[in-house]
Amino acid sequence: MKTRSHYTRANYAVNQTTVWEMLSEDQCEELFMTALEVLERTGAEIKNEEARGIFEKAGCWVDGSRVKIPSALAEWAVRTAPSRVTICDRNGKRALKLETTNAYYGPGQGNTYVLDPLTAERRKPVKADVVKTGIVCDGLKNVDFVMSNGLPSDVNANTAEVHAFEALVTSTTKPIIQAIQSVEQAQAILDIAAAVAGDAKEFQKNPFAVFLIETEGALVHSEATLAKVLFAARNGVPYIYATKLVAGETAPVTPAGAIVVALADALVGILLGQLVRQGAPVIAGGFFTIKHQETGILPFGAPEISLMGTGMANALRYLRIPSFGFAGATDAKASDAQMGMEAAFSILHAGLSGTSLIHGCGQLEYGLTGSLELLVMGDEVMGMTRRMMKGVEVNEERLARGVIDFVQPGGHYLGEEHTLKYFRSEFWWPTVLNRTRIADWEANGAKSLGQRVKEKTQNIINTHQSAQLPAEVLGKIQTILDKADRR
């Protein structure tokens, strides 16, 4: 028997949110120390001459394109990089607080095709599809940031990312994660962001966009990749340094070995940014998968993605670096049970692991096809996950001892003020899942989950009104786009 003291609270453990820790601190430390050993003994291929010069000046050992990084320098970079990064919405309101175990969801990018939400046609994405993505994300409660869900194929291929950013920034107020393929693209996107914010300094103070910089992985960092890191750091733009690894091919087959390589890759991008600008806002992580030996595909619904992604998020949280993970995708080709199972499992897993930014929701067919309907269904799962993560709040009012005594055994709580106060905030209410009686369900057309999701998706596209930018700002954006296309 224990007697709870009302005065001694130091040992009162509180689980404010429900978070799953897959790795212990000892395991995270061992992963980090091994990554340091890899960088110091094996090193990494640094293809960018300017970056090699910066590393060498800082005390790294350079031999041709191979750079070996002293452990003390990598540890300095981790301590210098901010442990929290705040991303705003388009209006300057602080929206994403990337710290501790806060988890935020959004769609994916990089898919070659889209499923038309109105005709169900599988085709190449166009700019209007990116606009629809922005509108749908803007209208979904649990989607926190936006990505393009495919690059538009009806614009200049060299500026497709710039056009995608313009389509998103004019169709939603939510934060944007934008992949960049060159410094020229990065400059054009920064110019658009500055035009929206007022100027570059205002954008730095309240950034609503993040650059996604994808490295080749396997301890190789190209000239173009590191040039983008240099640009982001010098201009104070938050950037994600993301690696893509295939366990057993571009990384060791064991999850622990794959995480070590991923951490080593991340440390290169973190260190370069901090050497250029101490305190440069950086997020690390990426996408980890396996190869299906029978088909040769890289699956998006495999449990190993969640396993390695969670491990990476755990290790980065140990280092106090915000993390970038993956969830909400599937290897299914259509809206079916496999789609729901794989997407839901990974959304729950990533949320409970406390991954800072979770992208990828809405991708079918191992990432080849983007689906806004899957994104809408994923929004429902995100809401359920958040309710579980909220946990059970224990305080004097929620313990309800006085209410229990007033109602007495055998009574009911429907008419109590306590019930009226809390029933909406304590319960999660679905938007597309069905809880009606079978007679009511049949009377409403006996619609399947897929049909209800389709209807909700189309309704958002047809009726949701996103906040519009002023005409003057739109004019500036168009001028920047035209200049980028001419260049």
N, C-alpha and C positions, 0 to 999 in steps of 0.2 A: 504494500500500500504506500502511495506517495501523497504527501500533502502539498498542494500548490500554494506557493507564497504569493501574496499580492504585492510584495515589495521587491523581491529579488527576481529580476526578469532576465538576467544575463544568460541564463541557460535555457531560455524558452525558445526552442527551435520552431521556426515558422516556414512552412512551404507556401510562399505567396503564389507561386505558379507551379504547375506540374511539368517538370522537365526531366527527360530521360538522359542520364549520363552513361554512355556506353563504355568510356575509358576512364580509368582512375587518373588522378594527378601523377602518380608514379609512372603509369604507362605513357601519358602525354609527355612527361619529361624525357622518358627514354626515346620516344619518337623524335623529339626535338634534338636531343643530343646526337642521335644517329644522323639526322639531317645535317647538323653542323659538321659532323665528321665527314660526310659525303662531300660537302662543299669545300672543306679544307684539304681532304686527301685526293678526291677524284676531280672536283671542280665542275665547271659548266662551260659549255660552248657559248661564247659571247660574240656574235657576228657583227655587232655595231662598234665601229672604231671609236666613236666619241665615248660610248659607254665604257669600253675597255680602258680608255685614258682616265676616265673618272675613277674607275675601280683601282687602277694602278696608283694613282695619286693618293688614294685613301689608304693604301697599304696592302692591296691584294697582289698576288703573284700572277703575272701574265706571261704566258708562253704561247705565242701565236694567237689563236683565237680561244685558247683554253685559259680560263681564269679560275684561280683557287682563292677562296675567301677565308681569311682568318676567322676563327669562331668568335673572337671578341668583337669583330666588326659586325658580324651578323646579329649578335646579341645586342649590340648598340642600336642597330636599326630597329629591332623589335621594341626596345624601350623608347625609342624616339618617335616611332609611328603612333598616331593617336589611338587610344584604346576605345574611343567612341567617335563615330562619324554621324553627323546629322544631315539629312537630306530634306529639303523643303518641297512644298508643292509649287505650282506655277505662280501662285499669289504671294509667295514668301512665307507661308505658314509652315512651321516645323512639323514635318509629317512622319519621317522615318528616323527613329532614334536607334542607330545601330550600336547597341551596347548590351552588355551582359547576355541575357537569354532572349531578348526581344526578337521575334520572328515575323517576317513580312513576306507576302506572296505576290507573284506576278506571272505573266505569260512567258513564252519562250521566243526564240528567234532562230534564224538559220534554216528553217524548213524550205524545201524547194517548191512545194505545192500547198494549196489551201483547199478546204472543202467549202464551197460557196454556201453561206448560211441560208440563202433563199432558194437556191436551185439544187443544192447537194452535189453540184458538179465539182469534180476534182480537176484543178487547173493551176496554172502559174499565178502567183499573186500579182495584183496591180496596186497602184497607189490608193485606189478607193478601198481596197481591203484593209490597208493599214489604218485608214481613217475609221473604218468600221471597228477595228480592234480598239482604237482609242475610245470610241463612243461606248462600246460594250464594257471596257475596263472602267470607264468613268461612271457607268451605271451600276456596277457591282460593288456591294458593300465590303466584301472581304478581300478583294484584289487591291493591293496597296500601291503597286507601281506598274508601269507599262513597258512593254517591249514590242517590237514590230510584228511578230508572228509571221515572218516572211518578208523578204525584200521585194519591193515593187519591180516588175519586169517591164513596165511601160515607160520607164524614164532612162536617162543616161546611166549606163551601168557603172561608170566611174564615180557617180555621185548618188547612187541608189540609197546609201545610208543617210546622206544629207536630206534627201527627199522623204525618207521614212521618218526622220526626226521632225521635219516640218509638218508632216501629216499628223504626228502624235501631239506635238506641242499646240497645234491649232484645234485639236479635237478632245483634249482632256486637260484637266488641271493637275492630275496626279503626277508624281515624280517619274522620270523617264530614265531607263537604262539603255544606252545606245552604243552598239558595237561600232567601231571605227576601223577602217582598212588602211588609212594613210594619215599623215600629218596634215595634208591639205584638207581632207575631210574633217579632221578634228578642228581645224581653224574655222571652217565654214559653220560647223555646228556650234562652236563657241561664239561666233559672231551672232548667230540666231538667238542663242540663249541670252547674250548680252543685250540684244535688241528688246527681248521680252522683259528682262529684269530692269532695264534702264541703262546700264553700262556694265562693263566687265567686272568692275569692283563690286557692284551690287550683287552680281551673280556669284562672285567668290564668297561673299558674306552669307548669302542664302541660296546655295546651289539647288536647283531642281532637276539637274541632269547629272548622270554618272557615265563616264566612258567605260565601256567594256573592252578590255585589251586581252586578247586570247593568245597565249603563248603556245608554241608547238609541242611543249611537254618533253619528257625524257631528257631533261637537263640541256636542252638546246634552245637558245633565245636569239631570234633572227634580228637582222638589221632594222627591219620595219617595225617589229614589235617593240624593241627598246627605244626606237625613235619616238613612238607614241607615248611611252612612259616618260621620256624626257619632256615632251610637250605638255603632258598633263601636269607633271610636278611643277614645271616652271610657271604654268598659268594658274596653279592652285585649283585645278579641277579634280574632284574626287574620281578615282579610277579603281576598277576591279582588275586585278591581275589573276587571270583564270587559266588553268591548265587543263588539258584533256588527255587522259591516260587510259590505256587498255591493259588491264591486268593480264600478265602472261605474254604480252607483246611489247608494249612501250614502257612497261613498268613490271616489277616483280609480280609473280602470280599471287603471292600472299597479300591480303589486305594491308597488313602492317608495312610490308615492303613498298607497296604502292603509295601509301600515305607518306612514307619517308621521302620518296621521289617528289611527290606533290609539294611537300613542305619545303624541300630544297629549291624547287622551281619558284615557289612563292617568295622565298627569302631573297632571291635574286631581284625580283621586281620590287619588293619592299625596300631593299637596301639601295638600289639605284635611285628610287624616288626620294629617300631621306638624304642621300648625299647631295642631290640637286637642291632640295628644299626641305629643311628639317621641319617635321610635322606635316608633310604632305599627306592628305587624306587618302588612305588606301584600304581596299577590301581584298581579301584573298580567297581562293578556293578553286572551284571548277567542276568538271564533269568526269566521273569515273565509271567505267563499264567493263564488260568482258566481251569476248568474241564467241558467237554461237558457231561451233565447229561444223555443224551440218549445213548451215546456210551462208556462213561468212558475214552475217549482219552483226552490228553492234547494238544490242538490245537496249531499249529505254525503259523497259518495265521490270528488269531483273532486280532481285533483292540485293544483289551485290552493289548496285548503285547507291541504295540507301545505306548499306553497311559501311562502305568506304566513305561516302559523303558525310555520314554522321561522325565517323572517326576523325575526318579532317576538321569538321566544325568543332569537335571537342578539343582537338589539339590547338586550333587557332584561338578558341576561347581561353585556354590555358595561357596562351601567349598574349592575350588581351588584344587580339586583332579581329575586327569584324569579318564574318565569313560569307561566302557566296556558294549556294548549293543548288540542288536540282530536285524537282518533284512534280507530280501531276501529269506525267506523260505515260504513253502506253505503246505497246507493239501491236495492238489491235488495229484493224483496218476500217472499222465502222463502230457506230455506237452500239456496243453490246456489253455482255457481262464482263468479258475480259477487260474492256476499257475501264469500266467502273472499278473493278477490283484492283487493277494495277495502279490507277491514278489515286484512288482513295488511300491505299496502303502507303504509298510514298509521301502523300501530303501529310498524313498523320505522323509518319516517321520523322520527316524533316522538321515539322513543327515542334514535336516533343523533344527533338534534339537541340532546339534553340539555335538553329541556323539563322543568321541575320537576314540574308536576302535569299529567297527560294524562288528560282525561276523555272520555266519549263512547262507550266500547266497549259494544256491545250494542244499538245503535239501527239499526233497519231503516227502509226506505221514507222516505228523506231526513228522518229524525228523528221521524216520526209514530208509529212502533211500537217498543216495547222488547222485546228478546228475550234471555232468560237463556241460551239455547243459543248465541247469538252471543257472549255474554260468556264462556261456558265455552270456546268455540273460540278466542276472543281471548286467554284466559289461556295457551293453548298457544303462541300466536305471541309473547306477551310473554316467555315462557321462552326461546324460541329467540333473540329479539332480545337478551335480557340475556346470553346466552352469547356472542353476537357482540360485544356491547359490552365484555364482560370482556377480550377481546383475548388476546394471547399473553404470558404472564408469563415473563420471562427472568431466571433466577437460576442459581446454581451447581448446585443440586439438580435443577432442571427441565431444564437442558442435558444432563444424564444422560451425561456423557462416560465416567464410570467404568462405568456399566451397559452402554453400547455396547461398551466394550472387553472387558467380562466375557462378554457374549453372543457376540461375534465374528461375522464375516460369515456369513450363511446361517442363523444361529440364530434363536430366537424369544423373545419377552419375556413370554409368558403366565405363566410361573412366577416371575417376578422380584418381589421385595418392592416395588420402585419402581412396578411396574404396579399391584399391589394397593393401594398407598397413594394413587395419583392417578387411577385410571380412573373413579371415581365423580365426583370433583370437576372433572375436566378435560372430561368428556363431558356432553352434555345428553341426558336420557332423556325420551321422549314419554309422554303419558298417554292421548291419543286418536288420534294418528297411528299408522298400522299399519306395522310393520316385519317381520311374520311372512312365512314362505314361503306361496305361494299355496294349498298343500294345507291348511295349518293355518288360513289365513284362511277357506277354504271350509268346513272342519270346524266352525268357530265361527260359521257362519251367513252368511258372505260379506257382512258388514255394511259399509255405506258410512260415510264420515266423519260424515255427518249423523246416522245411526243411533247411532253410538258416542257422539257428543256428546249426543244426546237421553238416552241411557241414563245417562251420567255426570251430567247435570244433574238428572235425576229421583233418582238415587242420593244426591246431596248433599242435596237437599230432604228426602228420606225418612229419611236416616240421620245426617246431620251434627248434632252437639250443640254449640250455641254456649254459651259461659259465661253463666250466669244472674246477674242483679243480685239483691241481697238484697231480701226482701219489704218491708222498711222503705223502701228507696229506690223500689221500684215504687209503693208507696203515695203517696209524695211526688209522683212523676211524675204519677200519676192525678189528684191534687188540682190540680196545675198545669194539666193538660189540661182538666179540668172548668171551672176558672176562666176559661181562655182561651175555651172554647166559649160560656160564659155572656156574656162580654164582647162 
